[in-house]
């Protein structure tokens, strides 16, 4: 059995990986170090945003239970809509993380449930 990466380690690696590509990332909300849920706020050049959230456990295969997989909750919405969704999530879970990523493509940076992102195993442990 594998163990899931701590949230703080996953976020640090995510930010570092974004910067290594020449894009920008920032931690907007720091959550629980060990196991806080991680939300990724993807900001596009046109000002639109997408919100990627942890995929429900029911979408994960048994062998992926220790992985952090994401699903898109909002796709290319206006910034206010994304901010409202994050505020709702924070009222429900005060331990969550929010990472803003300014990049047009992130499928090679975070793994998506049910998708075919480029996966080099970096975040799958």
Buried (B, 14 or more C-beta within 10 A) or exposed (E): EEEBBBBBBBBEBBBEBBEEBEBEBEBEBBBBEEEBBBBBBBBEEEEBBBBBBBBEEEEBEEEBEEBBBBBBBBEEBEEEEBBEBBEEBBEEEEBBBBBBBBBEEBEBBBBBBEEEBEBEEEBBE
